[in-house]
Amino acid sequence: MKTTYKRLYSCTLNAFPTAGKTIWWLLKIILPISFAVSVLQYLGVIAQIASYLTPAFSLIGLPGESAIVFISSIFLSLYAPIAIIATLPLDMREITILAVMCLITHNMIIETAIQKKTGSSALVMFSLRLITSFVAAYLLNLILPEQIGSSHVVQENIVYSTFTDMLKSWIIGAGGLSLKIILIITGLMILQNILKEFKILDIISKIFAPFMRFFGLSADSSFLWFVAQTLGLTYGSAVMIEQVELKEISPYNANLLNYHIAINHSLLEDTLLFVAIGVPAGWMIAPRFILAIIIVWGVRLLSKVGSINKKPIPNNI
């Protein structure tokens, strides 16, 4: 029993340096970006940028005013676009399309930085998510029934009368977010150390291995995939970065995983946020899963073709 306590204590103690390093790295990115976006929203710059996207949004069955929801999702977590959706006169069909777009592109600046740190190209990941969000929206606009779910009650939009009011709101939100990041990442690093120490990670890998093969991913991606689906990229970043740095997953397999989770991650919390406002879960989950699987197998095929073309031609031919 004492040995077990010692092992648990060691797992906890060893988690703090890695957790602290990741927390500091994340907050250095998140806080300045969120502040800059809050200022731009206050000044009306975000709304102005969104107005230029009106023609593109009409092609996917969405009114021009919904572009501000999409732009907000790129820079912020899903709470921001959901709050904006509540102020717009949209039907549930339009909200469903927007929800899928936001689930693919939310918090993209920060999450792209995380994926770059785990070995993937920032430009590729950013472009992939941006393009895929419009592809998903276009396809959904073709297949979604005209009547879906119930309508939502339009709420009054919050407008800050002074810069000070906006600043106070940002400070409160940033403080809460920082505390959440500290608690979740520290807890997750402790949990990962415990799972590794008691060989539970091996069991998790074996359980998810068949699913990983179907997704086109390696078995050693299992735990990282599970973390990305339950906690998302931001909160799961500490585990992902550490596993890559310790070479517990190869750069190629980590890159493949990034292609999948760029499109399909945080399956639990983020999906439920939209379910809470009446969006059908199936229409949010299926498109992301299908597109992520197609993209990973497509990348694998291109990699295979590329490696074949690079093989030297035998002299006897």
TIMIDO-993425 format. One line per 3 residues: number of its first residue (from 1); for each residue x, y, z of N, C-alpha, C. Coordinates in steps of 0.1 Angstrom, whole numbers, plus 5000, padded with zeros to 4 digits. Layout:
<recs>
NUM = X:Y:Z:X:Y:Z:X:Y:Z ~ ... $
</recs>
This chain:
<recs>
1 = 5008:4988:5000:5000:5000:5000:5009:5013:5000 ~ 5019:5012:5008:5028:5024:5009:5035:5026:4996 ~ 5039:5015:4989:5045:5016:4976:5035:5023:4966 $
4 = 5023:5020:4966:5013:5026:4958:5011:5041:4960 ~ 5011:5045:4973:5010:5059:4977:5023:5066:4972 ~ 5034:5060:4973:5047:5066:4969:5046:5068:4953 $
7 = 5041:5058:4946:5040:5060:4932:5031:5071:4928 ~ 5020:5072:4935:5010:5082:4932:5016:5096:4935 ~ 5023:5097:4946:5029:5109:4950:5040:5114:4940 $
10 = 5047:5104:4935:5057:5107:4925:5051:5111:4912 ~ 5040:5105:4908:5033:5109:4896:5028:5123:4897 ~ 5023:5127:4909:5017:5140:4911:5029:5150:4910 $
13 = 5039:5147:4918:5051:5157:4918:5057:5159:4905 ~ 5059:5148:4897:5065:5149:4884:5057:5157:4874 ~ 5044:5158:4876:5035:5164:4867:5036:5180:4867 $
16 = 5040:5185:4878:5040:5200:4879:5050:5207:4870 ~ 5062:5203:4868:5071:5210:4858:5065:5211:4844 ~ 5061:5199:4839:5055:5199:4825:5043:5207:4824 $
19 = 5034:5206:4834:5021:5213:4834:5024:5228:4835 ~ 5033:5232:4844:5036:5247:4845:5042:5253:4832 ~ 5050:5245:4826:5056:5249:4813:5046:5251:4802 $
22 = 5037:5242:4801:5026:5243:4791:5016:5254:4794 ~ 5012:5255:4807:5003:5265:4811:5008:5279:4808 ~ 5021:5281:4811:5027:5294:4808:5028:5297:4793 $
25 = 5031:5287:4785:5031:5288:4771:5018:5291:4765 ~ 5007:5285:4770:4994:5287:4765:4989:5301:4769 ~ 4991:5305:4781:4986:5318:4786:4993:5330:4778 $
28 = 5005:5328:4775:5012:5338:4767:5006:5340:4753 ~ 5000:5330:4748:4993:5331:4735:4978:5335:4737 ~ 4971:5328:4746:4957:5330:4747:4953:5344:4752 $
31 = 4960:5349:4763:4956:5362:4768:4957:5374:4759 ~ 4969:5375:4752:4970:5387:4743:4960:5386:4731 ~ 4958:5374:4726:4949:5372:4715:4934:5376:4719 $
34 = 4930:5370:4731:4917:5373:4735:4914:5388:4738 ~ 4925:5394:4743:4924:5409:4746:4923:5417:4733 ~ 4931:5413:4723:4931:5420:4710:4917:5418:4703 $
37 = 4912:5406:4704:4899:5404:4698:4888:5412:4705 ~ 4889:5412:4718:4879:5420:4726:4879:5435:4722 ~ 4891:5440:4720:4892:5454:4716:4887:5456:4702 $
40 = 4890:5447:4692:4885:5447:4679:4870:5446:4678 ~ 4864:5438:4687:4849:5437:4687:4843:5450:4692 ~ 4849:5455:4702:4845:5468:4708:4845:5479:4698 $
43 = 4855:5479:4690:4857:5490:4679:4849:5487:4667 ~ 4843:5475:4666:4835:5472:4654:4842:5466:4642 ~ 4855:5464:4644:4864:5459:4634:4859:5445:4629 $
46 = 4856:5436:4639:4852:5422:4636:4839:5422:4627 ~ 4830:5431:4631:4817:5432:4623:4820:5437:4609 ~ 4830:5446:4608:4833:5451:4594:4840:5440:4586 $
49 = 4849:5432:4592:4855:5421:4584:4844:5411:4580 ~ 4835:5408:4589:4825:5398:4586:4816:5403:4575 ~ 4814:5416:4573:4805:5421:4562:4811:5418:4548 $
52 = 4824:5416:4547:4830:5413:4534:4827:5398:4530 ~ 4823:5390:4540:4821:5376:4537:4807:5373:4533 ~ 4798:5383:4533:4784:5381:4530:4782:5373:4517 $
55 = 4789:5376:4505:4786:5368:4493:4790:5353:4495 ~ 4801:5350:4502:4805:5336:4504:4795:5329:4512 ~ 4789:5335:4522:4780:5329:4531:4766:5326:4524 $
58 = 4763:5334:4514:4750:5332:4507:4751:5319:4499 ~ 4763:5314:4495:4765:5302:4488:4763:5290:4496 ~ 4764:5291:4509:4762:5280:4518:4749:5281:4526 $
61 = 4740:5289:4521:4727:5289:4527:4726:5297:4540 ~ 4735:5307:4542:4735:5315:4554:4734:5329:4551 ~ 4727:5337:4560:4726:5351:4558:4739:5358:4561 $
64 = 4742:5369:4555:4755:5376:4557:4758:5379:4571 ~ 4748:5382:4579:4751:5386:4593:4756:5375:4601 ~ 4755:5362:4596:4760:5351:4604:4775:5350:4602 $
67 = 4781:5358:4593:4796:5358:4591:4803:5362:4604 ~ 4797:5371:4612:4804:5375:4624:4805:5364:4634 ~ 4796:5354:4634:4797:5342:4642:4809:5334:4638 $
70 = 4811:5332:4625:4822:5325:4620:4835:5331:4624 ~ 4836:5344:4621:4849:5352:4624:4852:5351:4639 ~ 4842:5352:4647:4845:5352:4662:4850:5338:4666 $
73 = 4845:5328:4659:4849:5314:4663:4863:5311:4660 ~ 4869:5318:4649:4883:5316:4646:4892:5321:4657 ~ 4888:5331:4663:4897:5337:4673:4894:5333:4687 $
76 = 4882:5329:4690:4878:5326:4704:4872:5312:4706 ~ 4869:5309:4718:4863:5296:4721:4848:5297:4717 ~ 4841:5286:4718:4828:5285:4713:4818:5293:4720 $
79 = 4821:5297:4732:4811:5305:4740:4808:5318:4733 ~ 4818:5324:4726:4816:5337:4719:4806:5335:4708 ~ 4809:5326:4698:4799:5325:4687:4785:5321:4692 $
82 = 4784:5312:4702:4771:5308:4707:4764:5320:4713 ~ 4771:5329:4719:4765:5341:4725:4760:5350:4714 ~ 4767:5351:4703:4763:5359:4691:4751:5353:4684 $
85 = 4751:5340:4683:4740:5333:4676:4727:5336:4683 ~ 4728:5337:4697:4716:5339:4705:4709:5353:4701 ~ 4717:5362:4695:4712:5375:4692:4707:5377:4678 $
88 = 4709:5366:4670:4706:5367:4655:4693:5359:4652 ~ 4685:5364:4643:4672:5358:4639:4674:5346:4629 ~ 4681:5335:4634:4684:5324:4625:4675:5312:4628 $
91 = 4671:5304:4618:4664:5292:4621:4673:5281:4625 ~ 4668:5269:4629:4677:5259:4634:4685:5252:4623 ~ 4680:5253:4611:4688:5248:4600:4701:5256:4598 $
94 = 4699:5269:4598:4711:5278:4597:4720:5277:4609 ~ 4715:5275:4620:4723:5274:4632:4731:5261:4632 ~ 4725:5250:4627:4732:5237:4625:4744:5238:4616 $
97 = 4742:5245:4605:4753:5247:4596:4764:5255:4602 ~ 4760:5266:4609:4770:5274:4616:4777:5267:4627 ~ 4770:5258:4634:4776:5251:4645:4787:5242:4640 $
100 = 4785:5235:4629:4795:5226:4623:4807:5234:4619 ~ 4805:5245:4613:4816:5254:4609:4824:5259:4621 ~ 4817:5263:4631:4824:5267:4643:4831:5256:4651 $
103 = 4825:5244:4651:4832:5233:4657:4845:5229:4650 ~ 4846:5232:4637:4858:5229:4630:4868:5240:4632 ~ 4864:5253:4632:4873:5264:4632:4875:5272:4645 $
106 = 4868:5268:4656:4869:5276:4668:4883:5276:4674 ~ 4886:5287:4680:4899:5289:4687:4911:5285:4678 ~ 4910:5288:4665:4919:5282:4655:4933:5288:4656 $
109 = 4934:5301:4660:4948:5306:4661:4956:5299:4672 ~ 4950:5297:4683:4957:5291:4694:4959:5276:4692 ~ 4949:5269:4686:4950:5255:4684:4960:5252:4673 $
112 = 4961:5261:4663:4971:5259:4652:4985:5260:4658 ~ 4987:5269:4668:5000:5271:4674:5003:5258:4682 ~ 4993:5252:4688:4995:5239:4695:4999:5228:4685 $
115 = 4992:5227:4674:4995:5217:4664:5009:5219:4657 ~ 5013:5232:4656:5026:5234:4651:5037:5229:4661 ~ 5034:5231:4674:5044:5227:4684:5045:5211:4684 $
118 = 5034:5204:4680:5035:5190:4679:5040:5185:4665 ~ 5045:5194:4657:5052:5189:4645:5045:5192:4632 ~ 5032:5197:4632:5025:5199:4619:5027:5213:4614 $
121 = 5025:5215:4601:5026:5228:4595:5015:5237:4599 ~ 5018:5249:4604:5007:5258:4609:4998:5262:4597 ~ 5005:5265:4586:4998:5270:4574:4988:5259:4569 $
124 = 4993:5246:4569:4985:5235:4564:4973:5233:4573 ~ 4975:5233:4586:4964:5230:4596:4954:5242:4595 ~ 4959:5254:4594:4949:5265:4594:4941:5265:4581 $
127 = 4948:5263:4570:4941:5262:4557:4931:5250:4556 ~ 4935:5239:4562:4927:5227:4562:4914:5229:4569 ~ 4915:5235:4581:4903:5238:4589:4894:5248:4582 $
130 = 4900:5258:4577:4892:5269:4570:4884:5263:4558 ~ 4891:5256:4550:4885:5251:4538:4875:5240:4541 ~ 4878:5231:4550:4869:5220:4554:4856:5226:4560 $
133 = 4857:5237:4568:4845:5242:4574:4835:5247:4563 ~ 4840:5252:4552:4831:5257:4541:4826:5245:4533 ~ 4835:5235:4531:4831:5222:4524:4819:5216:4532 $
136 = 4821:5215:4545:4811:5209:4554:4798:5216:4553 ~ 4799:5230:4554:4787:5238:4553:4780:5237:4540 ~ 4788:5236:4529:4782:5235:4515:4774:5222:4514 $
139 = 4780:5211:4519:4774:5198:4518:4761:5197:4527 ~ 4762:5203:4539:4751:5203:4548:4739:5211:4542 ~ 4742:5222:4535:4732:5230:4529:4725:5222:4518 $
142 = 4731:5212:4512:4725:5204:4502:4716:5193:4508 ~ 4720:5188:4519:4713:5176:4524:4704:5178:4536 ~ 4706:5189:4543:4698:5192:4555:4683:5194:4551 $
145 = 4674:5188:4558:4660:5191:4556:4656:5206:4559 ~ 4646:5211:4552:4643:5225:4554:4639:5228:4569 ~ 4631:5219:4574:4627:5221:4588:4635:5211:4597 $
148 = 4642:5217:4607:4650:5209:4616:4650:5215:4630 ~ 4646:5207:4639:4646:5212:4653:4636:5223:4655 ~ 4638:5230:4666:4628:5241:4670:4636:5255:4669 $
151 = 4628:5265:4668:4634:5279:4667:4639:5283:4680 ~ 4648:5293:4680:4654:5298:4693:4649:5312:4695 ~ 4650:5316:4708:4645:5329:4712:4657:5339:4710 $
154 = 4655:5350:4702:4665:5359:4699:4667:5368:4712 ~ 4679:5369:4716:4682:5377:4728:4689:5391:4724 ~ 4689:5400:4733:4694:5413:4731:4710:5412:4731 $
157 = 4716:5418:4722:4731:5417:4721:4737:5427:4732 ~ 4747:5422:4738:4754:5431:4749:4764:5440:4742 ~ 4761:5453:4744:4770:5464:4738:4776:5471:4750 $
160 = 4790:5472:4750:4796:5479:4761:4796:5494:4758 ~ 4792:5502:4767:4791:5517:4765:4805:5523:4766 ~ 4814:5518:4773:4827:5524:4775:4838:5513:4774 $
163 = 4850:5517:4771:4861:5508:4770:4864:5502:4783 ~ 4862:5509:4794:4864:5504:4808:4855:5492:4810 ~ 4842:5493:4806:4833:5482:4808:4838:5469:4801 $
166 = 4842:5471:4788:4847:5460:4780:4860:5454:4787 ~ 4869:5463:4792:4881:5458:4799:4878:5450:4812 ~ 4868:5455:4819:4864:5447:4831:4859:5434:4828 $
169 = 4850:5433:4818:4845:5420:4813:4856:5411:4809 ~ 4866:5416:4801:4877:5408:4796:4885:5403:4808 ~ 4888:5411:4818:4896:5407:4829:4889:5396:4837 $
172 = 4876:5397:4839:4869:5386:4846:4869:5373:4838 ~ 4866:5374:4825:4866:5363:4817:4880:5356:4816 ~ 4891:5365:4814:4904:5360:4813:4909:5353:4826 $
175 = 4905:5358:4837:4908:5353:4850:4902:5339:4852 ~ 4889:5338:4848:4882:5325:4849:4888:5315:4840 ~ 4892:5319:4828:4898:5310:4818:4911:5305:4823 $
178 = 4919:5314:4828:4933:5311:4833:4932:5300:4844 ~ 4923:5302:4853:4921:5293:4864:4917:5279:4859 ~ 4908:5279:4849:4904:5267:4843:4915:5259:4836 $
181 = 4923:5267:4829:4935:5261:4822:4945:5255:4832 ~ 4948:5262:4843:4957:5257:4853:4952:5244:4859 ~ 4939:5244:4863:4934:5232:4870:4933:5220:4861 $
184 = 4928:5222:4848:4926:5211:4839:4939:5205:4835 ~ 4948:5214:4831:4961:5209:4825:4969:5202:4836 ~ 4970:5208:4848:4977:5201:4859:4970:5188:4863 $
187 = 4957:5187:4863:4950:5175:4866:4953:5164:4855 ~ 4953:5169:4843:4955:5160:4832:4969:5154:4832 ~ 4979:5162:4835:4992:5157:4835:4994:5147:4847 $
190 = 4988:5150:4858:4988:5140:4869:4982:5127:4865 ~ 4970:5128:4858:4963:5116:4854:4971:5108:4844 ~ 4978:5115:4834:4986:5108:4824:4997:5101:4831 $
193 = 5004:5107:4841:5015:5100:4848:5010:5088:4855 ~ 4998:5089:4861:4993:5077:4868:4990:5066:4858 ~ 4983:5069:4847:4980:5059:4837:4992:5052:4831 $
196 = 5003:5060:4830:5015:5054:4825:5022:5046:4835 ~ 5022:5050:4848:5029:5043:4859:5022:5030:4861 ~ 5009:5029:4860:5002:5017:4863:4998:5009:4850 $
199 = 5004:5013:4839:5003:5006:4826:4988:5006:4821 ~ 4981:5016:4825:4967:5017:4821:4966:5022:4806 ~ 4976:5030:4803:4977:5035:4789:4977:5024:4779 $
202 = 4984:5013:4782:4985:5002:4773:4972:4996:4771 ~ 4964:4995:4781:4950:4990:4780:4941:4999:4771 ~ 4942:5012:4774:4935:5022:4766:4938:5020:4751 $
205 = 4951:5019:4748:4956:5018:4734:4950:5005:4728 ~ 4950:4994:4735:4944:4982:4730:4929:4983:4727 ~ 4922:4990:4736:4908:4991:4734:4904:5000:4722 $
208 = 4912:5010:4720:4909:5020:4709:4916:5016:4696 ~ 4925:5006:4696:4933:5003:4684:4925:5000:4672 ~ 4914:4992:4673:4906:4989:4661:4900:5002:4655 $
211 = 4895:5011:4664:4890:5023:4659:4900:5032:4652 ~ 4913:5032:4658:4923:5039:4652:4927:5034:4638 ~ 4926:5021:4636:4929:5016:4623:4919:5020:4613 $
214 = 4906:5020:4617:4895:5025:4608:4897:5039:4605 ~ 4901:5047:4614:4904:5062:4612:4916:5065:4604 ~ 4924:5054:4602:4937:5056:4594:4948:5061:4603 $
217 = 4947:5059:4616:4957:5063:4626:4964:5051:4632 ~ 4975:5054:4639:4983:5043:4645:4977:5040:4659 ~ 4980:5029:4664:4975:5025:4678:4981:5034:4689 $
220 = 4993:5039:4687:4999:5047:4697:4993:5061:4697 ~ 4984:5064:4688:4976:5076:4688:4964:5076:4697 ~ 4961:5064:4702:4948:5061:4710:4946:5071:4721 $
223 = 4956:5072:4730:4954:5080:4742:4952:5095:4738 ~ 4961:5100:4729:4960:5114:4724:4947:5117:4718 ~ 4942:5107:4710:4929:5109:4703:4918:5110:4714 $
226 = 4919:5101:4724:4909:5102:4735:4909:5115:4742 ~ 4921:5120:4745:4923:5133:4752:4917:5144:4743 ~ 4920:5144:4730:4915:5154:4721:4900:5154:4720 $
229 = 4894:5143:4721:4879:5142:4720:4872:5146:4733 ~ 4878:5143:4744:4872:5146:4757:4875:5160:4762 ~ 4887:5165:4760:4892:5178:4765:4895:5188:4755 $
232 = 4896:5184:4742:4900:5193:4732:4915:5196:4730 ~ 4918:5204:4721:4932:5206:4718:4939:5215:4728 ~ 4932:5226:4733:4938:5235:4742:4942:5228:4755 $
235 = 4932:5222:4762:4934:5216:4775:4942:5203:4773 ~ 4941:5196:4762:4949:5184:4760:4963:5186:4755 ~ 4967:5199:4752:4979:5202:4746:4991:5197:4754 $
238 = 4991:5198:4767:5002:5194:4776:5006:5179:4773 ~ 4996:5171:4773:4998:5157:4770:5004:5155:4756 ~ 4998:5161:4746:5002:5160:4732:5016:5164:4730 $
241 = 5020:5176:4736:5033:5181:4734:5043:5172:4741 ~ 5040:5167:4753:5050:5159:4760:5052:5146:4753 ~ 5041:5139:4748:5043:5127:4741:5052:5128:4728 $
244 = 5050:5139:4721:5058:5142:4709:5072:5144:4713 ~ 5075:5152:4723:5088:5155:4728:5096:5143:4733 ~ 5088:5134:4739:5094:5122:4745:5095:5111:4734 $
247 = 5090:5114:4722:5090:5104:4711:5082:5092:4714 ~ 5072:5093:4721:5063:5082:4724:5053:5080:4712 ~ 5053:5090:4703:5046:5088:4691:5055:5094:4680 $
250 = 5055:5088:4668:5064:5092:4658:5059:5105:4652 ~ 5068:5113:4646:5064:5126:4639:5053:5123:4629 ~ 5055:5113:4621:5045:5110:4610:5031:5107:4616 $
253 = 5031:5098:4626:5018:5095:4633:5012:5106:4640 ~ 5020:5115:4646:5015:5127:4653:5009:5136:4642 ~ 5015:5137:4631:5010:5146:4620:4997:5141:4615 $
256 = 4996:5128:4613:4983:5122:4609:4972:5124:4619 ~ 4975:5123:4631:4966:5125:4642:4961:5140:4641 ~ 4970:5149:4639:4967:5163:4638:4957:5166:4627 $
259 = 4958:5159:4616:4949:5160:4605:4935:5156:4609 ~ 4934:5146:4617:4921:5141:4622:4915:5151:4632 ~ 4923:5154:4642:4917:5162:4653:4916:5177:4649 $
262 = 4922:5181:4638:4920:5195:4634:4905:5196:4630 ~ 4900:5186:4624:4886:5186:4620:4876:5181:4630 ~ 4880:5171:4638:4872:5164:4647:4878:5163:4661 $
265 = 4875:5172:4670:4880:5171:4683:4869:5177:4693 ~ 4872:5175:4706:4863:5180:4716:4848:5175:4714 ~ 4847:5162:4711:4835:5156:4707:4824:5157:4718 $
268 = 4829:5158:4730:4820:5158:4742:4815:5172:4745 ~ 4824:5180:4751:4820:5193:4756:4814:5202:4746 ~ 4822:5204:4735:4818:5214:4725:4805:5210:4718 $
271 = 4803:5198:4715:4791:5193:4709:4779:5196:4718 ~ 4781:5193:4731:4770:5195:4741:4766:5210:4742 ~ 4776:5219:4740:4773:5233:4741:4762:5237:4730 $
274 = 4763:5231:4718:4753:5234:4708:4740:5226:4710 ~ 4742:5214:4715:4730:5206:4719:4721:5214:4728 ~ 4727:5221:4737:4720:5229:4748:4711:5240:4741 $
277 = 4715:5244:4729:4706:5255:4723:4697:5249:4712 ~ 4697:5235:4712:4687:5228:4703:4693:5222:4690 ~ 4706:5223:4688:4711:5217:4676:4712:5202:4677 $
280 = 4707:5195:4667:4708:5180:4667:4722:5175:4667 ~ 4726:5166:4677:4739:5161:4678:4744:5154:4666 ~ 4735:5145:4660:4740:5137:4649:4745:5145:4637 $
283 = 4738:5157:4634:4742:5165:4623:4755:5172:4626 ~ 4759:5173:4638:4772:5179:4642:4784:5169:4642 ~ 4781:5157:4647:4791:5147:4648:4795:5140:4635 $
286 = 4784:5135:4628:4787:5127:4616:4796:5135:4605 ~ 4793:5147:4602:4801:5154:4592:4816:5155:4596 ~ 4818:5158:4608:4832:5159:4613:4840:5146:4612 $
289 = 4833:5136:4617:4839:5122:4617:4842:5118:4603 ~ 4832:5119:4594:4834:5115:4580:4845:5123:4573 ~ 4845:5136:4574:4855:5144:4568:4869:5141:4573 $
292 = 4870:5139:4586:4883:5137:4593:4889:5123:4588 ~ 4880:5113:4587:4885:5100:4582:4889:5101:4567 ~ 4881:5108:4559:4885:5109:4545:4898:5117:4543 $
295 = 4900:5127:4551:4912:5135:4550:4924:5127:4554 ~ 4924:5120:4565:4935:5112:4570:4939:5101:4559 ~ 4929:5094:4554:4932:5084:4544:4937:5090:4531 $
298 = 4932:5102:4528:4938:5109:4516:4952:5113:4518 ~ 4956:5118:4530:4970:5121:4533:4978:5109:4532 ~ 4974:5098:4538:4981:5086:4537:4984:5081:4523 $
301 = 4973:5082:4515:4975:5078:4501:4985:5087:4493 ~ 4984:5100:4496:4993:5110:4490:5008:5107:4494 ~ 5009:5104:4507:5023:5101:4512:5028:5088:4506 $
304 = 5020:5078:4504:5024:5066:4498:5028:5068:4483 ~ 5020:5075:4476:5023:5078:4462:5036:5086:4461 ~ 5038:5096:4470:5050:5104:4470:5062:5096:4473 $
307 = 5061:5086:4482:5073:5078:4486:5076:5068:4474 ~ 5066:5064:4467:5068:5055:4455:5076:5063:4444 ~ 5071:5075:4442:5077:5083:4432:5092:5087:4435 $
310 = 5095:5087:4448:5109:5091:4452:5118:5079:4451 ~ 5113:5067:4449:5122:5055:4449:5131:5056:4437 ~ 5144:5053:4439:5153:5053:4427:5150:5042:4417 $
313 = 5152:5045:4404:5149:5036:4394:5161:5026:4393 ~ 5158:5013:4393:5169:5003:4392:5177:5004:4379 ~ 5190:5001:4380:5198:5003:4368:5195:4993:4357 $
316 = 5189:4981:4360:5187:4971:4350:5175:4973:4343 ~ 5167:4984:4345:5155:4986:4337:5158:4994:4325 $
</recs>
